[in-house]
Every structure is written in structure tokens, then in C-alpha cells.
Amino acid sequence: MKPIKLAVLMDDIKDIKPYKDSSFAMMLEATRRHWEIYTFDAPQLFAQDGKIWATCAKTQVFDTTTNWYKKEAEIALLLESFDVVLMRKDPPFDMNYIYATYFLEQAEKSGVLVVNKPQSLRDANEKLFALNFPHCLADTLVSSNPEQIKEFIKKQGISVVKPLDGMGGKDIFKLEQGDDNINKVLNYLTHQGNTPIMAQEFLPEIAQGDKRILLINGQPIDYALARMPAKGSFKGNLAAGATGVGQPLSARDRYLCEQIAPTLREKGLMFVGLDVIGDYITEINVTSPTCIRELDAQFNLNIAATLFDVIQEKLHSHLSN
């Protein structure tokens, strides 16, 4: 039986941190299963003669922190020649990201399994998607109007404001009624009132961590990574210096997962990272969720194997249809 052929659309593998990179964890699992792996980045996609191609390189990975990959010479291959494409490109979620999803959607039409589903990547903005579950959300305002946001901050006392397209804790501010930088921050984030941003009530439970819960086909992994803010910070992002401490899911965590699971399955969002502070969802990450390696290490798991079992099941059912 010929090996499953996998393409991974990702930032350059030479720049990753292998000890914490979730895409790398997925490629290690693909290697264990003797899949053929190819890597490429969004600018290497092109359409010609009605077909979608990628200039990609056959890639081997090794579970070390030095010399963790070996790439062969790049060649142009039809995307439809792959069985699976993993869309693992990090934000910013800009027009180039959207163009890549259009290319991937064409590949999907030719029978390739794309994880996560390209249309759903466009539909499910990581901040706004949570608005579909208002009973799971803390007090939230999405607006481009600085005056309206200031009213919200006044009502809340303390709020967190953030752009709708960021990641890694960038441009997230905690604003308190009476702060002298409110106007400056809001004008900067909203581009002088032209771009909507999200304002949420500040949840003091952030002191117990911003929990990342990973869901595979709507089913949560039994442990969350509580990202504890660095001293003097309120940001629960590992990229912003937070420390990841694993913990079992609470009953409330499981309830929140149950609320969103049917929508995730329906939209073909097979690998999702749910962010929870206290009792509330703050974001639903669908583009390139992380924290696989940290949870694997702390609890002796193999989360990528769980994901690939689901992918293989979907491939088999696709072939039998």
C-alpha cells in the first residue's frame, strides 16, 4: 500500500522551535506512520491551467533541538496529488492568508482532505467566532467607535482590548477607567475609529492562568495548559512570557467544549484551541493552535496521534465513498 502523502503549509521549518512547535509534533507523528511529508509556505502556491500547484520540498523531521529537519530540492507538485494538507500558517490573518485558503479550497474540491477546512478558516475569526456562544462569553463589546468602547470600559471598571487579527499577546491592553492612555490606545487599535476591535471585561481569574484546551473533531483532550502570566503581566500567552502548567479539565471546561463541539464538527474544524479564563471562553483558535508538545510532555500524551487517527478515519471513509 502506498504511503499517505502529506503537505504541510507552514512558516519556514528552519525558524521553528522544535521543542514547542505543534506543527512539528504533527510531522513527527506522520513520520512514525511512514507518511511522505512535503512542506511549503503560502507564497509557493500557484494556479495554472485550472490546477493548483505548490512549490514544495520533501521533508524529513527528527526529534532533536538541533538539525531537526532535512529538506530535498523544491519541486512543483499538484496539490491534488496529496492525500492531506495541514494548513498550519501562523497569523496575521491577512489577505495573503485568505488567498491561500482559496487555493486550498480548490484542492479540496479535487478530493484532498484539508485540515482545517479552508472556508471555515475564513468564516471563524478567532475572536468573533466566540460570539456564536454568548452564554459562554464574558461581557464583550466589538466596535470601532472609541467613545462606545470608553463607555464600556467605564461600565466594567477594567477591560481588556485587543485587535481581531492578532496572536501571541501582541497589541493587547488592559485599560482601567481613568487611565491617561485610553484615547491613545483606542485610536491606535481602531485606526482612528475605522477598524473594529474587541473589548472584554477583565477576568481576575487570569491569575490562575489562561487555559488552552485542545479539541480534536469536537472532542477535548483531557488536560488543559494553564498559561500563567509572567510576574507583572496580565497576558496568558506563552509568546508573551507566560508559563504553561498542565491541569485536568474542570466540569465547566467540559461544558464549554460541549457547547461549541457540534459547530466545530459541522464546520470541519478538526483541530481547535479553545482559550478559557475562569468560567468563560475568550477565543476559539482555528488557524494554527499550539500547546501539543507542552501537554504531551507533562502528561505523557500523544495528541498528534489522536488527531491523525481521526484524519486517517476520514481518509478511509472518503475512499470508501
Backbone torsions as a table, in degrees:
resi	resn	phi	psi	omega
1	MET	NA	131.1	-176.3
2	LYS	-73.6	146.3	-176.5
3	PRO	-65.7	152.9	175.1
4	ILE	-68.2	137.4	-176.5
5	LYS	-104.6	120.0	-174.5
6	LEU	-116.1	132.0	171.2
7	ALA	-113.0	136.4	179.1
8	VAL	-118.3	115.4	175.6
9	LEU	-89.0	113.0	-172.4
10	MET	-153.6	166.2	169.9
11	ASP	-64.5	161.4	-172.8
12	ASP	-53.7	126.1	-176.5
13	ILE	-61.0	-23.8	-179.9
14	LYS	-68.9	-19.4	-175.9
15	ASP	-98.0	-1.1	-176.4
16	ILE	-79.7	165.8	170.6
17	LYS	-104.0	100.4	-170.2
18	PRO	-60.3	-29.7	-177.4
19	TYR	-69.9	-15.6	-177.9
20	LYS	-132.5	9.3	-173.8
21	ASP	-92.2	122.8	-176.5
22	SER	-72.1	-34.2	176.8
23	SER	-62.9	-38.5	178.2
24	PHE	-64.2	-41.4	176.9
25	ALA	-58.5	-39.5	179.5
26	MET	-66.7	-39.3	179.8
27	MET	-69.6	-33.8	175.3
28	LEU	-63.1	-40.3	178.7
29	GLU	-66.6	-40.5	177.2
30	ALA	-60.4	-38.4	177.9
31	THR	-63.8	-43.7	179.1
32	ARG	-59.9	-29.9	-179.6
33	ARG	-90.9	4.9	179.0
34	HIS	62.2	34.2	173.2
35	TRP	-80.1	153.8	171.8
36	GLU	-87.2	129.4	-175.9
37	ILE	-114.2	133.8	173.0
38	TYR	-126.9	143.2	178.8
39	THR	-123.0	148.8	175.9
40	PHE	-161.0	167.2	178.7
41	ASP	-115.8	165.2	-173.8
42	ALA	-53.7	-43.2	-179.0
43	PRO	-63.8	-10.4	-178.3
44	GLN	-91.7	3.4	173.8
45	LEU	-84.0	141.3	172.6
46	PHE	-152.1	156.5	178.6
47	ALA	-114.0	132.5	179.2
48	GLN	-151.0	134.1	178.9
49	ASP	53.5	39.4	176.6
50	GLY	75.1	8.5	180.0
51	LYS	-120.7	153.2	178.3
52	ILE	-103.1	129.6	-178.2
53	TRP	-121.4	159.2	170.1
54	ALA	-135.4	134.1	171.5
55	THR	-84.8	105.2	-169.4
56	CYS	-132.7	168.3	-178.5
57	ALA	-125.9	131.7	172.3
58	LYS	-62.5	132.3	-169.0
59	THR	-130.9	134.0	171.3
60	GLN	-108.6	145.6	178.3
61	VAL	-125.0	150.7	-177.6
62	PHE	-135.1	136.7	-174.0
63	ASP	-80.0	68.3	177.0
64	THR	-136.1	168.3	178.4
65	THR	-98.1	-2.1	171.4
66	THR	-129.8	146.2	-178.9
67	ASN	49.9	53.3	-173.0
68	TRP	-86.7	-0.7	179.9
69	TYR	-151.1	159.9	172.9
70	LYS	-139.8	125.8	-178.4
71	LYS	-112.4	139.2	172.9
72	GLU	-85.4	178.0	179.5
73	ALA	-62.9	145.8	-179.9
74	GLU	-71.5	140.9	174.5
75	ILE	-137.7	155.9	176.6
76	ALA	-88.4	123.4	178.9
77	LEU	-126.4	146.5	173.9
78	LEU	-67.5	133.6	178.7
79	LEU	-62.4	-30.5	-178.3
80	GLU	-70.1	-7.4	176.7
81	SER	-81.0	-7.2	178.8
82	PHE	-94.8	152.8	173.7
83	ASP	-83.9	-40.8	-175.1
84	VAL	-136.5	139.7	168.6
85	VAL	-120.9	126.1	172.8
86	LEU	-95.5	120.1	176.4
87	MET	-90.1	101.4	-173.5
88	ARG	-123.7	25.8	179.8
89	LYS	-72.6	128.9	177.7
90	ASP	-70.8	151.4	169.3
91	PRO	-57.3	165.9	20.7
92	PRO	-71.7	142.7	177.1
93	PHE	-84.6	83.1	-175.7
94	ASP	-112.0	-171.9	-178.2
95	MET	-62.8	-33.7	178.3
96	ASN	-63.9	-36.7	175.9
97	TYR	-63.2	-44.7	-179.1
98	ILE	-63.7	-42.3	177.6
99	TYR	-57.9	-40.9	179.3
100	ALA	-60.5	-38.6	179.4
101	THR	-66.1	-32.4	177.0
102	TYR	-66.0	-42.4	175.2
103	PHE	-59.1	-47.0	-177.4
104	LEU	-64.6	-32.9	179.2
105	GLU	-64.4	-36.8	176.7
106	GLN	-65.1	-39.9	178.0
107	ALA	-63.6	-40.4	179.2
108	GLU	-59.4	-40.4	179.9
109	LYS	-63.6	-26.0	178.9
110	SER	-89.6	8.9	172.1
111	GLY	105.9	2.5	179.8
112	VAL	-80.7	138.9	174.3
113	LEU	-84.7	117.4	-180.0
114	VAL	-108.4	126.6	-178.6
115	VAL	-120.6	117.4	-4.6
116	ASN	-81.8	163.7	-176.5
117	LYS	-56.3	127.6	-173.7
118	PRO	-57.8	-44.4	-179.6
119	GLN	-61.6	-38.8	-178.6
120	SER	-70.7	-29.9	173.7
121	LEU	-61.5	-37.7	178.2
122	ARG	-73.1	-38.1	-175.0
123	ASP	-73.7	-34.5	-167.8
124	ALA	-100.5	70.8	174.0
125	ASN	-55.4	136.1	-168.1
126	GLU	-65.0	-26.3	176.9
127	LYS	-90.6	-47.5	-172.9
128	LEU	-75.3	-26.1	-178.1
129	PHE	-57.9	-33.5	-179.4
130	ALA	-64.2	-19.4	179.2
131	LEU	-63.9	-17.9	176.2
132	ASN	-69.1	-10.9	-176.5
133	PHE	-128.0	63.3	-171.9
134	PRO	-59.5	-29.3	-179.6
135	HIS	-73.1	-7.9	179.5
136	CYS	-107.0	0.8	-172.5
137	LEU	-105.4	144.8	167.7
138	ALA	-70.1	171.1	178.0
139	ASP	-55.2	126.9	-172.3
140	THR	-138.9	140.6	171.8
141	LEU	-129.3	133.6	170.6
142	VAL	-118.3	119.1	-174.5
143	SER	-160.1	156.6	172.4
144	SER	-104.4	2.3	-175.2
145	ASN	-93.0	107.2	-177.1
146	PRO	-56.7	-36.6	-179.4
147	GLU	-64.6	-41.8	178.5
148	GLN	-63.7	-40.2	180.0
149	ILE	-67.9	-37.9	178.3
150	LYS	-63.5	-37.9	176.0
151	GLU	-61.3	-42.2	179.9
152	PHE	-62.6	-44.8	179.7
153	ILE	-62.2	-40.7	179.5
154	LYS	-61.4	-43.6	-179.3
155	LYS	-66.4	-39.8	-177.0
156	GLN	-79.0	-28.3	-172.1
157	GLY	89.6	-57.9	175.6
158	ILE	-132.7	134.6	178.3
159	SER	-134.8	159.8	171.2
160	VAL	-111.5	130.6	179.0
161	VAL	-119.0	143.5	-176.4
162	LYS	-155.4	152.6	175.9
163	PRO	-70.4	162.9	-177.4
164	LEU	-87.2	-4.4	-173.6
165	ASP	-127.0	16.6	-174.7
166	GLY	-94.9	180.0	175.0
167	MET	-156.7	163.5	171.9
168	GLY	69.1	18.9	177.6
169	GLY	84.4	5.3	-177.7
170	LYS	-72.2	135.4	175.7
171	ASP	59.4	32.0	172.3
172	ILE	-101.6	129.4	-177.0
173	PHE	-125.8	143.8	170.5
174	LYS	-101.2	121.4	-177.1
175	LEU	-120.2	133.9	-179.6
176	GLU	-116.6	141.1	176.5
177	GLN	-47.7	126.3	-179.4
178	GLY	99.3	-12.2	176.9
179	ASP	-60.3	140.5	-176.6
180	ASP	-84.7	-3.2	-179.3
181	ASN	-104.4	8.3	-174.8
182	ILE	-58.7	-50.3	-177.7
183	ASN	-59.3	-44.7	-177.8
184	LYS	-61.8	-46.7	-178.2
185	VAL	-64.0	-46.4	-176.5
186	LEU	-67.8	-38.6	177.0
187	ASN	-64.3	-38.6	178.9
188	TYR	-65.7	-50.0	-175.5
189	LEU	-69.3	-37.5	-177.1
190	THR	-89.9	3.9	-175.2
191	HIS	50.6	57.4	179.4
192	GLN	57.4	44.1	173.2
193	GLY	83.2	16.3	-177.1
194	ASN	-107.1	-14.4	-174.5
195	THR	-125.7	127.2	179.4
196	PRO	-68.5	145.2	174.5
197	ILE	-131.3	172.2	179.2
198	MET	-107.9	133.4	171.6
199	ALA	-119.5	131.7	179.6
200	GLN	-131.2	151.7	175.1
201	GLU	-59.5	142.1	177.4
202	PHE	-73.3	128.3	-179.0
203	LEU	-103.9	108.2	-177.4
204	PRO	-60.5	-17.6	178.2
205	GLU	-64.0	-6.9	175.4
206	ILE	-56.5	-25.3	177.9
207	ALA	-60.6	-26.4	176.9
208	GLN	-93.0	6.1	173.9
209	GLY	107.5	150.7	172.1
210	ASP	-95.8	107.3	-171.4
211	LYS	-81.4	129.9	171.4
212	ARG	-101.7	118.2	177.3
213	ILE	-110.3	127.4	179.4
214	LEU	-97.2	131.5	178.0
215	LEU	-118.9	134.1	177.4
216	ILE	-116.9	113.9	-175.0
217	ASN	52.3	40.9	177.3
218	GLY	84.7	-6.8	-177.2
219	GLN	-100.5	121.0	-177.6
220	PRO	-75.4	145.9	166.1
221	ILE	-67.9	146.1	-170.3
222	ASP	-69.9	-10.3	-177.1
223	TYR	-126.0	143.0	175.0
224	ALA	-106.5	156.6	172.5
225	LEU	-102.6	106.9	177.8
226	ALA	-82.5	114.5	-176.6
227	ARG	-93.0	107.4	-174.7
228	MET	-84.7	124.2	-178.9
229	PRO	-58.6	146.9	174.4
230	ALA	-64.0	157.9	-178.8
231	LYS	-54.9	130.0	178.2
232	GLY	83.4	0.7	-179.7
233	SER	-114.7	159.4	174.5
234	PHE	-113.2	6.3	-173.3
235	LYS	-94.1	120.8	177.9
236	GLY	-93.1	51.1	178.8
237	ASN	-116.3	129.8	178.2
238	LEU	-58.9	-35.1	179.5
239	ALA	-67.7	-18.1	179.4
240	ALA	-102.9	18.1	174.1
241	GLY	95.7	5.3	178.9
242	ALA	-71.2	158.9	179.1
243	THR	-109.2	133.7	-177.4
244	GLY	-92.2	119.9	178.8
245	VAL	-119.8	117.5	-178.1
246	GLY	-73.2	146.5	176.9
247	GLN	-155.2	152.1	178.9
248	PRO	-65.1	152.3	176.6
249	LEU	-66.3	142.5	174.7
250	SER	-86.4	170.4	177.1
251	ALA	-60.8	-38.8	179.1
252	ARG	-66.0	-40.6	176.8
253	ASP	-56.7	-46.0	-177.9
254	ARG	-65.6	-37.4	177.3
255	TYR	-60.3	-46.2	-179.7
256	LEU	-61.4	-40.8	178.1
257	CYS	-62.6	-41.3	179.5
258	GLU	-62.5	-33.4	-178.8
259	GLN	-66.8	-36.4	-174.8
260	ILE	-98.0	-16.1	-172.3
261	ALA	-56.0	-47.1	-177.6
262	PRO	-60.3	-38.1	179.3
263	THR	-66.6	-40.6	178.8
264	LEU	-60.6	-45.8	-178.8
265	ARG	-64.5	-43.6	-178.7
266	GLU	-61.3	-34.5	-177.2
267	LYS	-91.3	2.8	179.7
268	GLY	67.7	29.7	176.8
269	LEU	-92.9	89.6	-168.5
270	MET	-80.7	-29.5	-179.0
271	PHE	-130.9	113.0	-170.1
272	VAL	-134.4	144.0	174.2
273	GLY	-112.8	116.7	179.8
274	LEU	-95.6	127.5	177.2
275	ASP	-101.1	127.4	-175.4
276	VAL	-131.4	128.5	171.1
277	ILE	-118.1	124.3	-176.9
278	GLY	60.5	-120.4	-177.2
279	ASP	-100.8	8.6	-168.2
280	TYR	-127.6	147.0	170.8
281	ILE	-75.3	134.0	173.1
282	THR	-108.6	-32.8	178.5
283	GLU	-151.3	155.8	172.1
284	ILE	-123.0	104.8	-173.3
285	ASN	-89.1	120.7	-176.5
286	VAL	-119.8	-14.5	-172.6
287	THR	-76.1	-61.0	179.0
288	SER	-149.4	67.2	-177.1
289	PRO	-57.1	146.6	-178.4
290	THR	-119.8	-171.2	176.6
291	CYS	93.9	7.2	175.8
292	ILE	-59.7	-50.1	-170.8
293	ARG	-67.8	-37.0	-180.0
294	GLU	-65.1	-45.2	-179.7
295	LEU	-69.3	-40.0	176.6
296	ASP	-56.2	-46.3	-175.7
297	ALA	-67.2	-40.8	-174.6
298	GLN	-76.4	-28.2	-173.9
299	PHE	-123.8	12.8	178.6
300	ASN	55.2	48.3	-179.9
301	LEU	-102.6	173.3	167.5
302	ASN	-139.2	80.8	-173.7
303	ILE	-65.0	-38.1	178.9
304	ALA	-61.1	-34.1	178.8
305	ALA	-65.1	-40.1	177.2
306	THR	-61.2	-43.9	178.4
307	LEU	-63.1	-45.0	-176.2
308	PHE	-70.5	-27.9	173.0
309	ASP	-60.4	-43.4	179.5
310	VAL	-66.6	-42.6	179.2
311	ILE	-60.8	-44.9	-179.5
312	GLN	-64.7	-39.1	177.1
313	GLU	-60.2	-43.6	179.8
314	LYS	-66.7	-38.0	176.6
315	LEU	-62.2	-44.4	-179.1
316	HIS	-64.9	-43.2	-179.6
317	SER	-67.5	-32.5	178.3
318	HIS	-65.7	-43.4	-178.2
319	LEU	-69.3	-37.1	-177.8
320	SER	-73.4	-18.0	175.5
321	ASN	-81.6	NA	NA
